[in-house]
Amino acid sequence: MLTKVPDALRDHFGHRLRVEEPLAMHTSFRIGGPSDLFISARTREDLLNAVVLARSAGIPWLVLGRGSNVLVDDRGIRGLVIRNDTPQLTIDAETGRVQAASGVRMPTLGVQTARMGLTGLEWCVGIPGSVGGGVVMNAGAHGGCIADALISAEVLADGTPMIWPAETFQHSYRMSRLQSEREIVVLGAEFRTQHGIAGEALGRIRTFRQHRQDTQPTDPGAGSIFRNPPGESAGALIDQAGLKGTRRGDALISPKHGNFIVNVGHASSSDVLALIELAREAVFQQFGIILHPEVELIGPIGRRKLAEGNE
């Protein structure tokens, strides 16, 4: 734990700067210990200032979007956690260009463009996270992904805001270069859409939402736990390994979908990790296939990929 709150952060954010903030309430898993310091960034300037001031004070910092696709360690996080709540969204109905702050929720992006008769982002309703996290991991659903629509994104790199064209991110399946360059922060993104018919776009959204309701659990979780192996379904492999419904503590491999681990009470991070390792080991032993986690562990030393194992 930090022994002293940096004066610059306290002076700039005042009462908005929280100490020992429980992170379980800020993650979709409803799991996670406290952060030494916590701030909600409501504007681009908030986000910039929080990162710059933390760097100047020499304390660790981490930007947290909507808290999906992550598992926060029960021991919490050292340094400053910056929750990205930047909501600014501008849609140009004439050109089809969309400017979104990195804190905009992906479902909001899909619904708002569809209502204006713009197509190409309807799949976003299947992503529980934010635009910034979507750019980092090339989020996707229902046959679409960030790389299909991204024109460019504004990033904070080496303390300087700059615009990167889409190809700079080197997107591939659920990946980008930013997953290994964590000092770079996404501030916002520009997307392309196509002109269409609002009723048809909204109809596709209803279909996607119904599919999600029919096939995915509603208990607290982090979304898909594993990336799909080439030509395979991670959920189907876990199902075939006989692990649906397996429980460790209050963490459960969902009976509805094998690639979802859910919190059915007061699950701990260790409960979830135990199920992740069990699923990886069982699938490797039975099918010779290595499952790569899509969820990231955030702990006292910051973000890290979950152990790859068997490699």
C-alpha positions, 0 to 999 in steps of 0.5 A: 500500500502507498504510504502517502498520497502524492500531493499533485494528484490530491491537489488536482482531483480533490475529493474525487480521488479515493483511497483503498477503493474496493474494485469488485464493484468496478468489474463485471466479475464482481471480484477484486481487492482494493486499489491504493488510489482510484479516480473516475476519469470523466473527460479526455483531460481527466484521463490525460492528467491522471496518467501524467500526474501518476507518472510524475509521482513515480507510482504505478497506474492502470487504466480500467475500462468497464471492468470486463475481460479482466480478473482482479486479484483479491489482494488488490492493485498497488498505485492508481487505478483510473476508471475510464468513464469518458462518454463523448460520442459524435456521429456524422450522419452524412459521412458515416464517420463516428468519433468515440471517446475510449470510455464509450460503451461498445453497445452504445456505439452499436445502438446509436449508429443503428438508430441513425441508419448507419450499419457496420457496428451492430455487432458491438451490442455483443461486447460488454466493454468500452471502446478503449478496451475494444481497440486494445484486444480487437474485440469482436462478436457476431462476425464483426470486430474492431479492425473491420471498422477502425479508421484511426485512434488517438493514443497517449504514447510517451506522454504525448497524444498522437493519432495512429492509423488503424494499421499501426495497431497490428490487429489480429484475432482478439489481439493488438500490439497494445497488449504488450505495450501497456504504457500506451493509452487509447484516448478515443477512436474513429470508425467508419460505417455505411448508410443503411436502413435504421429498421433493418440495423435495429432488427439485427441488434434485436437478433444479436441480443436474443442470441446472447440471451439464449446462449450466454449466462447472466450471472456476473462474469468476464465474458469469454474466458478463452480465445477460440482455437483455430477451427474449434470452439473453446466452449464446445471443447470444455463441454466435451471435457465434461466440465460444464457445471464444475464449481470451485468455491463460488466460481462456476463453469456455466452450465449454459456455455462452457467458455464462461466462468461465473460468480454465483455468490462471493467467488474469489480470484483464486476460485476462478483461477482454479477453474481456468487451470482445470479447463486448460489441463482437461482440454489439453489432456483429452484433445491435445489443444492448448486454450489461451486465456482471453481474460487478463489477471490484474494484481499487485504488480499490474496486468499480466497474461494468465499462465500459458501452461503446457507450452 
